[in-house]
Amino acid sequence: MTNETISEDAVVIERVFEAPVELVWQMWTNAEHFKNWYGPRGFSVPVAEMNLRVGGKRLIGMASPDGSLMMWTVGEYIEIVPHTRLAYSESPADENGNAVSPSEMGMPEGYPATTTVTVLLEDIGDRTKMTMTHAGVPAGSPGEAGWQQAFDKLADYIETAFND
């Protein structure tokens, strides 16, 4: 597993998963699968609404470990190439899917109102190489650590749910 950074204002993470590309694609595009791995360790995703089409909306509600805090993001699918490429925008939101300013969500000064997540998948036999770029989130930030933990959860979910 490697972690490469293209620029200071993007998190780029590369991982290889022990699963076929079709399954890793489903982890990103099927709401029920997404709920099982997204977010840092201890966080849960009680809400994942995904209208998987270019221009389709997505609304994600992530709960803190003790359930006292819900963090919402809203976005729109920008590019969908099945089993190969997925890109979507992401903005802080309220529970109704209305974008709010990053400062209202407690984000640091200068955090962008909209970021872009791009996922590239490469079929390498029974495994999948995934490269995720989150443009607008600084490398080395808590956001990067959250993604790393989420991908650890994704690897565990794939192993326990699909390799029994």
Sequence and secondary structure as in RCSB ss.txt:
>XXXX:A:sequence
MTNETISEDAVVIERVFEAPVELVWQMWTNAEHFKNWYGPRGFSVPVAEMNLRVGGKRLIGMASPDGSLMMWTVG
EYIEIVPHTRLAYSESPADENGNAVSPSEMGMPEGYPATTTVTVLLEDIGDRTKMTMTHAGVPAGSPGEAGWQQA
FDKLADYIETAFND
>XXXX:A:secstr
 B   SSTTEEEEEEEESS HHHHHHHHH HHHHHTT SSTT EEEEEEE  STT EEEEEEE TTSS EEEEEE
EEEEEETTTEEEEEEEEE TTS B  GGGGT  TT  S EEEEEEEEEETTEEEEEEEEETS TTSHHHHHHHHH
HHHHHHHHHHHH  
